[in-house]
Amino acid sequence: MSMAMTEAAKPGTFELIERAAQPTAVIPIETTPDGIGPALGQAFAEVQAALGRAGVAPVGPPFARYFEHSPARMTLEAGFPVGMPVGGDGRVKPGELPAGRIVQTWHAGGYDTVAETYGRLEAWIRENGHTPAGPPWEVYLTDPTSQPDPSRWMTEILWPIRPPWGCMSLHLPGHIKG
């Protein structure tokens, strides 16, 4: 984990940020909740190998974007952010994390308690009048293979949102008074 990531991570807090679209290299995954750990490990290794063959370096840590999560099935994509769009290589596909308004929080600890952080995040979104605008994603700031102690793991969670209608402003040329 880089110094900037360590300093920025504030478990238990929520921040609204604006993000530009981010090109990615990903593998689509369908698995069960029990199979998520091995599926992510395999996907990250495969994407890293494909990027290595293409001479492309990731520009950030690995992530997983969750499209569907039920007790029986998970549909997601896993990979790395890259500096520019990349071509496909086997199961590795080009992708993109969306631009727009995002609520960001951090989870400290093992993945067995991440649902609690999602619960607080969903409550914050609702209590502040926002609505989700797409699937959330997790950025894995700590590599469990390098840091075996789950109490030291840090995961950034990002969720695209729509702002409350009352907070939106409309600026049309010729209609701004000042």
Residue pairs with C-beta under 8 A, 6 or more apart in sequence:
1 61
1 141
1 142
1 154
5 61
5 141
5 154
5 156
6 141
6 154
9 106
9 108
9 141
9 154
9 156
10 106
11 105
11 106
11 107
11 108
11 117
11 154
12 105
12 106
12 120
13 105
13 106
14 103
14 104
14 105
14 121
14 124
15 103
15 104
15 105
16 101
16 102
16 103
16 104
16 161
17 101
17 102
17 103
17 104
18 100
18 101
18 102
19 97
19 98
19 99
19 100
19 102
19 158
20 99
21 96
21 97
21 98
21 99
22 81
22 96
22 97
23 81
23 82
23 83
23 84
23 85
23 86
23 94
23 95
23 96
24 63
24 77
24 79
24 80
24 81
24 82
24 94
24 95
24 96
24 97
25 47
25 50
25 51
25 56
25 58
25 79
25 80
25 82
25 86
25 92
25 93
25 94
25 95
26 43
26 47
26 65
26 77
26 78
26 79
26 92
26 93
26 94
26 95
27 43
27 46
27 47
27 77
27 78
27 79
27 91
27 92
27 93
28 75
28 76
28 77
28 91
28 93
29 39
29 40
29 43
29 74
29 75
29 76
29 77
29 78
30 73
30 74
30 75
31 39
31 73
31 74
32 72
32 73
32 74
33 69
33 71
33 74
36 74
37 111
39 78
40 62
40 64
40 78
41 145
43 78
43 79
44 62
44 78
44 79
44 80
46 90
46 91
46 92
47 62
47 78
47 79
47 80
47 92
48 58
48 80
50 89
50 90
50 92
51 57
51 58
51 80
51 82
51 86
51 92
53 89
54 86
54 87
54 89
56 82
56 83
56 86
57 82
57 83
58 80
58 81
58 82
59 80
59 81
59 82
59 83
60 80
60 81
60 139
61 80
61 139
61 140
61 141
62 78
62 79
62 80
62 139
62 140
63 78
63 79
63 80
63 81
63 97
63 137
63 138
63 139
63 140
64 76
64 77
64 78
64 137
64 138
64 140
65 76
65 77
65 78
65 97
65 135
65 136
65 137
66 74
66 75
66 76
66 135
66 136
66 137
66 138
67 75
67 76
67 77
67 135
68 74
68 75
68 76
77 95
79 92
79 95
81 97
85 94
85 96
86 92
86 94
87 94
88 94
97 137
98 134
98 160
100 133
100 160
101 133
101 160
101 161
101 162
101 163
102 158
102 159
102 160
102 161
103 121
103 124
103 125
103 130
103 158
103 159
103 161
104 156
104 157
104 158
105 117
105 120
105 121
105 124
105 156
105 157
106 117
106 154
106 155
106 156
106 157
107 113
107 114
107 117
107 138
107 154
107 155
107 156
107 157
108 151
108 153
108 154
109 150
109 151
109 153
110 150
110 151
110 153
111 150
111 153
111 155
112 150
114 138
114 155
114 157
117 157
118 136
118 157
121 136
121 157
121 159
125 131
125 132
125 159
125 161
128 164
129 163
129 164
129 166
129 167
130 161
130 162
130 163
130 164
131 161
131 162
132 159
132 160
132 161
132 162
133 160
133 161
133 162
134 159
134 160
135 160
136 157
136 158
136 159
136 160
137 157
137 158
138 155
138 156
138 157
138 158
139 155
139 156
139 157
139 158
140 155
141 154
141 155
141 156
142 152
142 153
142 154
142 155
144 150
144 153
147 153
